[in-house]
Amino acid sequence: MNIRQIVERLEEIESSARGKTRELTGHLIDDLIEFDLSVDMKMQKEMKKMESGFLELLLKEGIKSGSIGES
């Protein structure tokens, strides 16, 4: 189960809830969405770092082996 599925189920509960339960469920949904967005942003940053490091490694290895000429 992923966060999107959890949010969908909570939205179903929220739609039939009343009073404080509805309010608390709404806050929980907001918190889950905020958490999911922050994790996604961190993952994107890490993927960019990994991609950059990988390209740098390929370039260094290519220069070392002679398959890429130094500029």
Residue pairs with C-beta under 8 A, 6 or more apart in sequence:
3 32
3 33
3 35
3 36
4 36
6 32
7 29
7 32
7 33
10 25
10 28
10 29
10 32
11 29
13 25
14 22
14 25
14 26
14 29
17 25
59 68
62 68
63 69
63 70
